[in-house]
Amino acid sequence: MKTDISGTTTLKDGTVLSKMGQGTWNMGEDKAVRNEEIAALRLGVELGLNLIDTAEMYGEGRSEELVGDAIRGIRDQVFLVSKVHPHNAGLNRITRSCEESLKRLGTDHLDLYLLHWRGKVPLQETVEGMEQLVASGKIARWGVSNLDTEDMKELLRIPGGDRCAVNQVLYHLGSRGIEHELQPWQRTHKIPVMAYSPLAQAGKLRKGLAENETVREIAQNHGTTPLQIMLAWSIRESDVISIPKASTREHVTENASAAKIRLSDEECWKLDDAFPQPAWKVPLDMI
């Protein structure tokens, strides 16, 4: 039985998605933990985290292979996302890259295919290639990742560019730059944000966020962990989909529980005070 993951995001084509999914960066690279990673992904789907995000870049395809094993027999329950390398996003390569991803994933189509970041291939050519993949049935829709406001404006001036479904960007409590310009612009054009690394990368930054006095106080009030509060914060608005990575069943269960936490206005104001958004436009953060 699926957990009730309250809160959804609706894409421009009417597709309704859970606001919490599963990321897979750095998964599939260690054979010793492969079975646990597969079990974690399958449990996530069971708990309602049915969006799984991967990329041809992750482990040079090993992440896609892992996901393919994890979704075997449950493909129809999964909203499957992968990403194409910028140098493979031209008309001479994008179809082949997509087909190779599909083979590794063991499926005949992707629900969403993203340009991983902007490279030297003209956006117009990438849009044309994406539209051809839609027409052939290899992908249901397409989007982008790591594009800032001016890039998005350019994209929407291209014929067909307005069919961009999402923009996947770095977004967490310690990286709020998109809130000043990019996110409001996307909201106007009904393009949701897909937040990668919503807990920040493991290390000093994540530790500092989790040990913040305000975060700890709110976590204590909810009877949860600081990391769960950080995840709940990332999906506090209706047009954000968060894709934390969880390579163990324990962490997947914690993420699913975080998706049900609702922060009060007062708690959000306190977090704003502790981690204010920039007062001016800043370059887009990327990992």
C-alpha positions as CSV (number, residue, x, y, z in Angstrom):
1,M,0.0,0.0,0.0
2,K,1.3,3.4,-0.9
3,T,1.9,6.1,1.7
4,D,-0.3,9.2,1.2
5,I,2.2,11.7,-0.1
6,S,0.2,14.9,0.2
7,G,1.1,17.7,-2.1
8,T,1.4,17.5,-5.9
9,T,2.7,19.6,-8.8
10,T,1.0,19.8,-12.1
11,L,2.9,20.1,-15.4
12,K,1.7,22.3,-18.3
13,D,0.2,19.3,-20.0
14,G,-1.9,18.4,-17.0
15,T,0.3,15.6,-15.7
16,V,0.1,15.5,-11.9
17,L,3.3,14.5,-10.0
18,S,4.2,13.9,-6.3
19,K,6.3,16.8,-5.1
20,M,8.9,14.4,-3.8
21,G,10.8,12.1,-6.0
22,Q,14.1,10.1,-6.0
23,G,17.5,11.2,-7.3
24,T,20.2,8.7,-8.2
25,W,23.4,10.7,-8.6
26,N,26.4,8.4,-7.5
27,M,24.2,5.4,-7.3
28,G,25.0,2.2,-9.2
29,E,28.7,2.6,-8.9
30,D,29.4,0.3,-6.0
31,K,28.5,-3.4,-6.5
32,A,28.6,-4.0,-2.7
33,V,25.6,-1.9,-2.1
34,R,23.7,-2.5,-5.4
35,N,21.0,-4.7,-3.9
36,E,20.3,-2.2,-1.2
37,E,20.1,0.7,-3.7
38,I,17.7,-1.3,-5.8
39,A,15.6,-2.1,-2.7
40,A,15.6,1.5,-1.7
41,L,14.3,2.7,-5.1
42,R,11.6,0.1,-5.2
43,L,10.5,1.0,-1.6
44,G,10.4,4.6,-2.6
45,V,8.0,3.9,-5.4
46,E,5.9,1.9,-3.0
47,L,5.8,4.8,-0.6
48,G,4.7,7.2,-3.3
49,L,8.0,8.7,-4.4
50,N,7.3,7.4,-8.0
51,L,9.4,10.0,-9.9
52,I,12.9,8.6,-10.4
53,D,15.6,10.9,-11.9
54,T,18.8,9.7,-13.5
55,A,21.2,10.6,-16.3
56,E,23.5,9.1,-18.9
57,M,26.3,10.9,-17.2
58,Y,25.8,9.3,-13.8
59,G,28.4,6.6,-13.5
60,E,28.7,6.6,-17.3
61,G,25.4,4.8,-17.5
62,R,25.6,2.6,-14.5
63,S,23.0,4.6,-12.6
64,E,20.6,4.1,-15.5
65,E,21.3,0.3,-15.4
66,L,20.6,0.3,-11.7
67,V,17.3,2.1,-12.2
68,G,16.4,-0.3,-15.0
69,D,16.9,-3.2,-12.6
70,A,14.9,-1.4,-9.9
71,I,11.9,-0.7,-12.0
72,R,11.6,-4.1,-13.7
73,G,8.0,-5.2,-13.3
74,I,6.8,-1.8,-12.0
75,R,7.7,0.4,-14.9
76,D,4.0,1.5,-15.2
77,Q,4.2,2.9,-11.7
78,V,7.2,5.1,-12.3
79,F,7.6,8.6,-13.9
80,L,11.0,8.1,-15.4
81,V,13.4,11.0,-16.0
82,S,16.8,10.9,-17.6
83,K,19.2,13.5,-19.0
84,V,21.3,13.9,-22.1
85,H,24.9,15.2,-22.1
86,P,25.2,18.7,-23.7
87,H,27.6,17.3,-26.4
88,N,25.0,14.6,-27.3
89,A,22.1,17.1,-27.6
90,G,22.5,17.8,-31.3
91,L,20.5,16.3,-34.1
92,N,23.3,14.0,-35.0
93,R,23.5,12.4,-31.6
94,I,20.4,12.9,-29.4
95,T,18.4,10.0,-30.8
96,R,21.2,7.6,-30.3
97,S,21.9,8.9,-26.8
98,C,18.2,8.5,-25.9
99,E,18.0,5.0,-27.4
100,E,21.1,4.0,-25.4
101,S,19.5,5.3,-22.2
102,L,16.3,3.4,-23.0
103,K,18.3,0.2,-23.4
104,R,20.1,0.6,-20.1
105,L,16.8,1.4,-18.4
106,G,15.0,-1.5,-20.0
107,T,12.1,0.6,-21.3
108,D,10.7,1.8,-24.6
109,H,10.1,5.4,-23.5
110,L,11.0,8.1,-21.0
111,D,8.4,10.2,-19.3
112,L,10.7,13.2,-19.3
113,Y,14.1,13.8,-21.0
114,L,16.3,16.7,-19.9
115,L,19.2,18.7,-21.4
116,H,21.7,18.2,-18.6
117,W,23.2,21.7,-18.9
118,R,23.7,24.1,-21.8
119,G,26.7,23.4,-24.0
120,K,27.8,24.4,-27.5
121,V,24.9,22.8,-29.3
122,P,22.4,25.6,-30.2
123,L,19.2,25.4,-28.1
124,Q,17.1,25.5,-31.3
125,E,18.8,22.3,-32.5
126,T,18.2,20.6,-29.1
127,V,14.5,21.6,-29.2
128,E,14.1,20.1,-32.7
129,G,15.8,16.9,-31.5
130,M,13.6,16.7,-28.4
131,E,10.4,17.2,-30.5
132,Q,11.5,14.5,-32.9
133,L,11.9,12.1,-29.9
134,V,8.4,13.1,-28.8
135,A,7.0,12.4,-32.2
136,S,8.6,9.0,-32.4
137,G,7.3,8.0,-28.9
138,K,10.7,7.6,-27.3
139,I,9.9,10.4,-24.8
140,A,6.6,11.8,-23.6
141,R,7.9,15.3,-22.9
142,W,11.2,17.2,-22.4
143,G,12.8,19.8,-20.3
144,V,16.1,21.3,-19.3
145,S,18.5,21.5,-16.4
146,N,20.9,24.2,-15.0
147,L,19.5,27.0,-17.3
148,D,19.3,30.5,-15.8
149,T,16.7,33.1,-16.6
150,E,18.3,34.5,-19.8
151,D,18.8,31.0,-21.1
152,M,15.1,30.2,-20.4
153,K,14.0,33.4,-22.1
154,E,16.0,32.4,-25.2
155,L,14.5,28.9,-25.1
156,L,11.0,30.1,-25.1
157,R,11.7,32.4,-28.1
158,I,12.5,29.2,-30.1
159,P,9.5,27.5,-32.0
160,G,8.4,24.7,-29.7
161,G,10.5,26.0,-26.8
162,D,7.4,26.7,-24.8
163,R,6.8,23.0,-24.5
164,C,9.7,22.8,-22.0
165,A,8.2,20.9,-19.0
166,V,10.6,21.7,-16.2
167,N,14.0,23.2,-15.3
168,Q,16.0,21.1,-12.9
169,V,18.3,23.3,-10.8
170,L,20.2,23.3,-7.5
171,Y,17.9,24.4,-4.8
172,H,18.2,24.0,-1.0
173,L,17.9,26.1,2.2
174,G,21.5,27.4,1.7
175,S,21.2,28.1,-2.0
176,R,18.2,30.3,-2.7
177,G,19.4,32.3,-5.6
178,I,16.7,31.1,-8.0
179,E,14.0,32.8,-5.8
180,H,15.1,36.3,-6.8
181,E,14.4,36.0,-10.6
182,L,14.4,32.5,-12.1
183,Q,11.7,30.9,-10.1
184,P,9.2,33.8,-10.4
185,W,9.9,33.9,-14.2
186,Q,9.2,30.1,-14.4
187,R,6.1,30.5,-12.3
188,T,4.8,33.0,-14.8
189,H,5.3,30.6,-17.6
190,K,4.0,27.6,-15.7
191,I,7.4,25.7,-15.7
192,P,8.0,24.0,-12.4
193,V,11.3,23.8,-10.7
194,M,12.8,20.4,-10.1
195,A,15.2,20.8,-7.2
196,Y,18.3,18.6,-7.2
197,S,20.5,18.2,-4.1
198,P,17.8,19.6,-1.9
199,L,19.8,18.7,1.2
200,A,23.0,20.2,-0.3
201,Q,26.1,18.0,-0.8
202,A,27.3,15.9,2.1
203,G,30.0,17.7,4.0
204,K,30.4,21.0,5.8
205,L,27.5,22.8,4.1
206,R,24.9,20.1,4.8
207,K,26.2,19.7,8.3
208,G,26.0,23.4,8.9
209,L,22.4,23.6,7.6
210,A,21.3,20.7,9.7
211,E,23.0,22.0,12.9
212,N,21.4,25.5,12.5
213,E,19.6,26.4,15.7
214,T,16.4,27.4,13.9
215,V,16.3,24.2,11.8
216,R,16.9,22.1,14.9
217,E,14.2,23.9,16.9
218,I,11.6,23.4,14.1
219,A,12.6,19.7,13.8
220,Q,12.1,19.2,17.5
221,N,8.7,20.8,17.3
222,H,7.7,18.3,14.6
223,G,9.4,15.3,16.1
224,T,11.5,14.9,13.0
225,T,15.1,15.3,12.0
226,P,16.7,18.5,10.7
227,L,17.2,16.9,7.3
228,Q,13.5,16.2,7.1
229,I,12.7,19.8,7.8
230,M,15.1,20.9,5.1
231,L,13.2,18.6,2.6
232,A,9.8,19.8,3.8
233,W,11.0,23.4,3.2
234,S,12.1,22.5,-0.4
235,I,8.6,21.6,-1.3
236,R,6.7,24.2,0.6
237,E,5.5,25.8,-2.6
238,S,3.3,24.0,-5.1
239,D,5.6,24.4,-8.2
240,V,8.7,22.7,-6.8
241,I,9.5,19.0,-7.2
242,S,12.3,17.8,-4.9
243,I,14.5,14.8,-5.8
244,P,16.7,13.8,-2.9
245,K,19.0,10.8,-3.3
246,A,18.4,8.0,-0.8
247,S,20.5,4.9,-1.3
248,T,19.1,3.0,1.7
249,R,15.6,1.9,2.7
250,E,15.9,3.8,6.0
251,H,16.6,7.1,4.2
252,V,13.9,6.6,1.7
253,T,11.4,6.1,4.5
254,E,12.6,9.3,6.1
255,N,12.2,11.2,2.8
256,A,8.7,9.9,2.4
257,S,7.8,11.0,5.9
258,A,9.3,14.5,5.2
259,A,7.0,14.8,2.2
260,K,4.1,14.9,4.6
261,I,5.4,17.6,6.9
262,R,3.7,21.0,6.5
263,L,5.6,24.0,7.8
264,S,3.6,26.8,9.2
265,D,4.0,30.4,7.9
266,E,5.7,31.3,11.1
267,E,8.2,28.5,10.7
268,C,8.9,29.5,7.1
269,W,9.5,33.1,8.3
270,K,12.0,31.9,10.9
271,L,13.8,30.0,8.2
272,D,13.8,33.1,6.0
273,D,15.5,35.0,8.8
274,A,18.1,32.3,9.3
275,F,18.7,31.8,5.6
276,P,17.6,34.9,3.6
277,Q,17.3,34.8,-0.1
278,P,19.7,37.1,-2.0
279,A,18.5,40.7,-2.3
280,W,19.8,40.8,-5.9
281,K,20.4,38.6,-8.9
282,V,23.2,36.1,-8.4
283,P,24.7,33.5,-10.8
284,L,23.0,30.2,-10.9
285,D,24.5,27.7,-8.5
286,M,25.5,24.4,-10.0
287,I,27.2,21.2,-8.9
